[in-house]
Amino acid sequence: MSATMTDTPPPAAPKADTERTRSGRPLGQILMIVAGALLLVAAVRVITGANQLTSDGQVSAALSLAVPIGLAGLAGLWSERSGVVNIGLEGMMILGTFGAGWIGWQSSPWLGLLCGVGFGVLGGLLHAVATVTFGVDHIVSGVAINLLALGTTQYLAKLFFTNGKAADAGGNPKQSPPVGSLPNFDIPGLSDALQSVEKHHWFLISDIAGILGGVVTNLSVITILAFALFIGSWWLLWRTPFGLRLRSCGENPVAAESLGVNVYKYKYAAVAVSGGLAGLGGAFLALVTSHIYLEGQTGGRGYIGLAAMIFGNWRPGGLAMGAGLFGYSDALQLRNGGQTVHALLLLLVVLLVAMAGWKMYKKAHWQGGISLFVGALVLLWYLVTDEVPSDFVGATPYVVTLLVLSLSAQRLRMPKADGMRYRKGQGK
């Protein structure tokens, strides 16, 4: 019996299901989706005559609006990949706006930028102390951070901006004095050439020129930094041992600790980075968008950043696409109003019909019928009106947020231990 047991080989480890464990979509599939979306938008532009849909001004405004949302989403990704839900992103962005405005007007916008990041890190560390060390519920701690940040900045604004040099320079209880500008960059020759091609309004060619023109014209230094942070975060979290250990804390902290990973250290590092990124998003609003700290200027972007992160399935590439979509819809309603948003109704009809066809193919007849019915209602709305009412135009970014989350909910996979309490020593 012993010889038989000795000679019997151990059972083979189960093979990984590559389709399930593969990270993200294949590059070819992503490029096909982007190309299809571009063709569809170009067709809608030609049919409706809404040339602002792909103009360089529209894309440039969308990029500016997408950067703080993207940074907030990237902050949430760092935190949640380590297993800590960060609802406090909005409060950390508020701290970043105040830090940038407070130090920025007194010294330089560069020091204001650093102070905004630093204030965000402080908010992140406070959240880490509450959730990691003391085991406070992550949602409760995040809501407390938001309330604390709002109350603290309101008090400090009244303390520092209502008297002395600050008041003489234009400060008041709700805003700081003006802050200097950070440098912008563009490619003059390329920008002019792309603008000339865009003005011809050729199908697809002018659309591509408008999009590229918006991407290479009048870029803020923080926008360039945000691009680098997205690429760096992807490389660090998915291509290094540090990233593997950090993500293991969000998937199975007990197993990670049993393998020698200091789970507390990685969670603290991730939440601190999360706070710094959210603070950077707030600093962008104070230094680039408005050049002042203004009470309430975050406008819920921390929550929209979380929605973009969920849409992106807790990955930087999908998050960037989600932030770009929300920024684009926000820019559309701010720059062009009801007529251009009205053109998007036709695009929505096409998407609903395509989804209905897909649901029918998957034998989900009830869901497909609902999609087709809603598509018919939207088409009727498009045909009998010339402009979307202003009240609905203002809600465009939030409607897009709800639609995107509802359409992407079936393919989401959050980190397994995200939001769970973990106590040191469980893996020993």
Secondary structure by P-SEA (a helix, b strand, c coil): caaaaaacccccccccccccccccccaaaaaaaaaaaaaaaaaaaaaacccccccaaaaaaaaaaaaaaaaaaaaaaaaaaacccccaaaaaaaaaaaaaaaaaaaccaaaaaaaaaaaaaaaaaaaaaacccccccaaaaaaaaaaaaaaaaaaaaaaccccccccccccccccccbbbbcbbbbbaaaaaaaaaaaaacccaaaaaaaaaaaaaccccaaaaaaaaaaaaaaaaacccaaaaaaaaaaccaaaaaaaccaaaaaaaaaaaaaaaaaaaaaaaaacccccccccccccaaaaaaaaaaaaacccaaaaaaaaaaaaaaaaaaaccccaaaaaaaaaaaaaaaaaaaaaaaacaaaaaaaaaaaaaaaaaaaaacccccaaaaaaaaaaaaaaaaaaacccccccccccccccccccc
